[in-house]
Amino acid sequence: MYDKTILVVDDEPRAREGIKRALEKWASGKHRIMTASNGKEALTILQQEKVHVLLTDIRMPEITGLEVLERMNEEEVSPVVIIISAYPDFDYAQKAIGLGVLNYLLKPIKKSELIDAIEKAIHVSNKKERERVIEKVIDDKLINAFDQSSQTREPVREAIQFIDHHLKQDLSLKDVAEHVHLNPSYFSTLFKEQMKLTFSEYLTRRRMQRAKELLITTRMTVSEIAEECGYKTTKYFIRLFKEMEGETPNSYRKRQNKGVSII
């Protein structure tokens, strides 16, 4: 399975194949390199395939590189884009930047410049995927709690930071109360008052959110994730996960990662 799909679009066969060969040698089978000889062909591929990085010539007959970008934006297709051109055209460059282009390379392209631009594009693509992952694992009750936390008093803010940095450990209300120098009973009342969740509810939801992040973005086993999130037994973690999410961790991972490469 390929990590990323890179689409090279150029109406000049020699330039197109040269870029393809350079990228295939660099990728060493890790990424899929596809090509299109014109804008129309590129749009068809973009509609049918999950393209992570688009490398396109700006001046092509019929449909230009800029028109490809405009249509992509209309259809909400969002690969990271690198423009290539034989002309240092300021107007084209300005329009390209306005359409969210990451880089603008002038022909003839040095191999080092090409690889550097692609590596930066993949880094941006990974960042975008991580942001999509965060959207997938958002817990509304945690979001509401975080909204409340912007108005919370210092001990509760400090407690949240401590919890988030020690999810792997066997945390108790007493441990966290001691860390923020408060009586456990008072801390429990203050936490619920400020966060609109009990300490136990917050800790469980935060651990589940972390577990979902790891299920989507890593190849860690369910047992490893259970341990990473502070659960002593995998069996208990799976049971709790199913109670909260309505499915097992493995089922959740398969459903969320369908058609998506692990970063």
C-alpha positions, 0 to 999 in steps of 0.5 A: 500500500502506498503512503501518498499519491502524487499526480504530475500534470504536463503536456510536454511528454519529455518533461512529464516523464522526466519528473516521473522518473525522478520521483519514482527513484526518490520514492523507492516504491513508498509513494504512487506516482501518476501522470496526466498529459492535460488538464482534462485528464488531471481532473478525471484522475482527481475525481477518481483517486485520492491525490495527496500532492498535485504537481502541474504545469501552469500553461497547457492547451484547453484547460490550464493549470490554474483552471484545474485549481479553480475546478478543484476548489469548486469540487472541494478536492484538496491536494497540496499543489505545486505549480511548474512553469517555463515562464516567470509570469508574476500574474500567474504566480499571484493567481496561483498563490491566491488559489492556495498553491504551496510552491512555484517551480521554474523549468528547467527544474533541478532535481534537488529543488523538485525533491525538496518541494515534494518533501515539503508538500508531503509534510503539509499533506500529513499536517492536513490529515492530522487535522482531519483526524482531530476532527474525527475524534472530537468529543463534544463534551470535552469541547464544551469542557475546554470552552469552560476551561478558558474561564476556569481558575488556575488550579483546574487549568493546572490539573487539566495539563497534569492529566493530559501529560500523565494519561499513561499513568494510574491517575486518581483524583487524590493524585491530581488534587495533591499536585495542585495542592488542594483537598481532594473533596474540594478539588472534586467539587471545583473541577465539576463546577468549572468543567461541567464534568466529574474528574472521572468522566473527564479522565475517561473521555480524554483517554478515549480521545487519545486512544482514537487518535492512536488507532487512526494515526499509528500501527500500535496494537490495541494492547499497546494503545490500552497501556499508552492510555493508562489501562492496566488490562486490554480486556477492560479497555476494549469493554469500555471503548465499546460502551462509549463508541458502540464498537470495538477498537479494531472495528473503529480503526478499520472504519476510520482508516478506510481509504486513508493512509496511516501517517 
